[in-house]
Structures are given as structure tokens and as C-alpha cells.
Amino acid sequence: QVHLVESGGGLVKPGGSLRLSCAASGFTFSDYYLSWIRQAPGKGLEWVSYISSSGTTIYYADSVKGRFTISRDNAKNSLYLQMNSLRAEDTAVYYCVRRYFSGWFADYWGQGTVVTVSS
Amino acid sequence: DIQMTQSPSSLSASVGDRVTITCRASQSISDYLNWYQQKPGKAPKLLIYRVSSLQSGVPSRFSGSGSGTGFTLTISSLQPEDIASYYCQQSYSIPPTFGQGTKVEIK
């Protein structure tokens, strides 16, 4: 079955950097768009970024544009999110999700990794 | 961006009750509306996609309806394991956006 496992979260000071990783299994990784969705403490869900199956199409929410970089390695079945210039408002659980094959919704989610930005 | 508004923000109901959650879009989204369930401390899980299609494994007591700008999620007979927050999400345009969530508790 489909598994998505995030790693790389932690505590970082404002202005610092983190790199999140997501290891995927149970499906043909290179066929699917993948995304990062985050949830701030006690808050709702925000679609942060997505990357197409080939990596040629990428989207960023305005809140992270210019600071975050999404990438993927289809040979390693892995998704990444490089987060630079982190701010307190980036504190959240970050979920790696698989986009449904032909629609803009998330059919599988990882368990999430916690990012805390605090001095 | 399309704004999604859910009501109520929270509700309390008894086991066996029929529960309805409403989601409204700021513009027409046709039938591009999805629902997720998030149990405490867990990742969200896809419940219903394209208004009324149940994701595999989802109990039949869950159903969805609506079109255009107004949608509903119904739990026909609330069970203790349905305690969760429920989120609607539009997939009509990029970026996909979520409602603020509805927390369902047992009375």
C-alpha cells in the first residue's frame, strides 16, 4: 500500500534553514504530482507547494515564495522541501501528500513532521 | 484565491444522530469539492471527492451533496469513531484551498 514518510523537522531559529524529506513507497512515484501541505498549531490546512511528476511544473503559495524550494528525485522515490529564511509563522506540521492522479486533491498523506521556528 | 467557509465551526451531537456540515465557496466550483477527516493527533484522511464519491474504505454513513457554491457533508448516524475535525477543499482552481474546519464532538 501507499506509504509517505516525512523527516527533517525540528527546532530552528528565525532566519534559519531546514530541509524536509519524504520517502514514498507502494506506488509508481514518477507518475504522480506531489505536494507539501502544512497545518499551524490549532489552525487549518494550507497547500504550500506542489511539483509535477516530471518536476517541470512547480507552485508555491505566496506565503513561502522565494524562501522555499520543492524538488524530487524520481530515482530515489523522494520528495524534498528546502526551507530558508524561516519565520515564526512557518511553525507547523508539514505533510507530504500525493495528489490524486487526475484531480487536485490529496488521496494519501504522510504522518507529518513538525517544524518549530523560535528563538 | 477561492475562499471556502464552513459552518458550524464546532458541533456536539449524540451517538446515532444525523450530523450535517456545510461548506460554501466564494465562487462557483462546479462539483470540485472534497472532504477530509482529521482525527486528533493524526494526519487528515480523504473522505469524499468530487462532492459525493466515497474514498475506498470509508463507511457508507458518510455522504456528500451540493454543487456550485453550496455543499454538505452528512453523517447519517454518528459513531464514537467519527470524533474528528472535518475540512472541505476546492479543487476547481489553483491554489487548492481548504475550509477552516468543523470539529465534531460527542454530547
Interface residues (C-beta under 8 A of the other chain):
Chain A: G44 L45 E46 W47 Y59 A61 Y95 Y100 G103 W104 F105 A106 D107 Y108 W109 G110 Q111 G112
Chain B: Y32 N34 Y36 K42 A43 P44 K45 L46 Y49 R50 Q55 Y87 Q89 S91 Y92 I94 P95 P96 T97 F98 G99 Q100 G101
